[in-house]
């Protein structure tokens, strides 16, 4: 990815607006919306921390751009499938063949997205695949914890 700080900011702003629009459509409270967007900022901070730890902070813009651009692309690919499935599912739901195939496609795309993200992190951090998996898990955990803590604090 090219070094494009303004492009990264624009991409993050588009992602935040999309997140807000989807959350408002689903009726999520403001605390959840705020938590999700601040979780993204925490994930960026975790990425920067990992890059600094590896002595490669200059790769932040490109790595963040690659991670968030690929993530947004996968979300756009997943959206029609999720609509087809009808999320959220109830425990006693009986899926049609079409919904079952869509669920399998969602699983395959989610695994593919994880593989792409691991590859981006592996190259940015110059670490083996296992390290890329751990880095992705650390960034995801940071995002999730920040989102939950913010949502619980603001909403509680």
C-alpha positions as CSV (number, residue, x, y, z in Angstrom):
1,X,0.0,0.0,0.0
2,X,1.2,3.5,-0.7
3,X,2.2,5.9,2.1
4,X,-1.0,7.9,2.3
5,X,-1.8,9.4,5.7
6,X,-4.8,11.4,4.4
7,X,-6.1,8.3,2.6
8,X,-5.9,6.4,5.9
9,X,-7.8,9.2,7.7
10,X,-10.4,9.2,5.0
11,X,-10.7,5.4,5.1
12,X,-11.1,5.4,8.9
13,X,-13.8,8.2,8.6
14,X,-15.7,6.2,6.0
15,X,-15.5,3.1,8.2
16,X,-16.7,5.1,11.2
17,X,-19.6,6.5,9.3
18,X,-20.5,3.1,8.0
19,X,-20.3,1.6,11.5
20,X,-22.5,4.4,12.9
21,X,-25.1,4.0,10.1
22,X,-25.3,0.2,10.6
23,X,-25.5,0.5,14.4
24,X,-28.2,3.1,14.2
25,X,-30.2,1.0,11.7
26,X,-30.0,-2.0,14.1
27,X,-31.1,0.2,17.0
28,X,-27.9,0.0,19.0
29,X,-27.4,2.5,21.8
30,X,-25.0,5.3,21.6
31,X,-22.7,3.6,24.1
32,X,-22.2,0.7,21.7
33,X,-21.6,3.0,18.7
34,X,-19.0,5.0,20.7
35,X,-17.4,1.8,22.0
36,X,-17.1,0.3,18.5
37,X,-15.4,3.4,17.1
38,X,-13.1,3.9,20.1
39,X,-12.2,0.2,19.9
40,X,-11.0,0.9,16.4
41,X,-8.7,3.6,17.7
42,X,-7.4,1.2,20.4
43,X,-6.7,-1.3,17.7
44,X,-4.7,1.3,15.8
45,X,-2.8,2.1,19.0
46,X,-2.0,-1.7,19.4
47,X,-0.8,-1.9,15.9
48,X,1.5,1.1,16.5
49,X,2.8,-0.4,19.7
50,X,3.6,-3.7,17.9
51,X,5.4,-1.8,15.1
52,X,7.4,0.2,17.6
53,X,8.3,-2.9,19.6
54,X,9.7,-4.4,16.3
55,X,11.5,-1.2,15.5
56,X,9.3,-0.4,12.5
57,X,7.0,2.5,13.4
58,X,7.5,4.0,9.9
59,X,5.3,1.2,8.5
60,X,2.3,2.3,10.6
61,X,0.4,4.2,7.9
62,X,0.8,1.5,5.3
63,X,0.0,-1.4,7.6
64,X,-3.0,0.3,9.1
65,X,-4.2,1.3,5.6
66,X,-3.8,-2.3,4.3
67,X,-5.6,-3.8,7.4
68,X,-8.5,-1.4,7.3
69,X,-8.9,-1.3,3.5
70,X,-9.0,-5.1,3.4
71,X,-11.3,-5.3,6.4
72,X,-13.7,-2.8,4.7
73,X,-13.6,-4.8,1.5
74,X,-14.5,-8.0,3.3
75,X,-17.3,-6.3,5.2
76,X,-18.8,-5.2,1.9
77,X,-18.5,-8.8,0.6
78,X,-20.1,-10.2,3.8
79,X,-23.0,-7.7,4.0
80,X,-25.3,-9.3,1.4
81,X,-24.6,-12.8,2.9
82,X,-25.5,-11.6,6.3
83,X,-28.7,-10.0,5.0
84,X,-29.5,-13.3,3.3
85,X,-29.0,-15.2,6.5
86,X,-31.1,-12.8,8.6
87,X,-28.8,-12.0,11.6
88,X,-29.4,-12.2,14.5
89,X,-30.5,-15.9,14.5
90,X,-32.6,-17.3,17.2
91,X,-31.6,-20.6,18.9
92,X,-34.6,-22.5,17.5
93,X,-34.3,-21.2,13.9
94,X,-34.5,-23.7,11.0
95,X,-32.2,-22.6,8.2
96,X,-33.0,-23.0,4.6
97,X,-30.5,-24.5,2.2
98,X,-29.8,-21.0,0.9
99,X,-29.1,-19.6,4.4
100,X,-26.9,-22.6,5.2
101,X,-24.8,-22.0,2.1
102,X,-24.6,-18.3,3.0
103,X,-23.3,-19.3,6.5
104,X,-20.6,-21.5,4.9
105,X,-19.6,-18.6,2.6
106,X,-19.4,-16.3,5.6
107,X,-17.1,-18.7,7.4
108,X,-14.9,-19.1,4.3
109,X,-14.7,-15.3,3.9
110,X,-14.0,-14.7,7.6
111,X,-11.1,-17.3,7.4
112,X,-9.8,-15.6,4.3
113,X,-9.9,-12.2,5.9
114,X,-8.0,-13.5,8.9
115,X,-5.4,-15.0,6.5
116,X,-5.0,-11.7,4.7
117,X,-4.7,-9.8,7.9
118,X,-2.1,-12.2,9.3
119,X,-0.1,-11.8,6.0
120,X,-0.2,-8.0,6.3
121,X,1.0,-8.1,9.9
122,X,3.6,-10.8,9.1
123,X,5.2,-8.6,6.4
124,X,4.8,-5.3,8.4
125,X,6.4,-6.7,11.5
126,X,8.8,-9.1,9.8
127,X,7.7,-12.0,11.9
128,X,6.7,-15.6,11.1
129,X,3.1,-16.7,10.4
130,X,2.6,-17.7,14.0
131,X,3.7,-14.3,15.1
132,X,1.2,-12.7,12.7
133,X,-1.6,-14.8,14.1
134,X,-0.6,-13.7,17.7
135,X,-0.4,-10.1,16.5
136,X,-3.8,-10.3,15.0
137,X,-5.2,-11.8,18.1
138,X,-3.6,-9.1,20.3
139,X,-5.0,-6.3,18.1
140,X,-8.5,-7.9,18.0
141,X,-8.4,-8.4,21.8
142,X,-7.5,-4.8,22.3
143,X,-10.3,-3.6,20.0
144,X,-12.8,-5.8,21.7
145,X,-11.8,-4.9,25.3
146,X,-11.7,-1.2,24.5
147,X,-15.2,-1.4,22.9
148,X,-16.7,-3.3,25.8
149,X,-15.1,-1.1,28.4
150,X,-16.2,2.1,26.7
151,X,-19.8,0.8,26.1
152,X,-20.1,-0.4,29.7
153,X,-18.7,2.8,31.1
154,X,-20.8,5.1,28.9
155,X,-23.9,3.0,28.9
156,X,-23.8,1.9,32.6
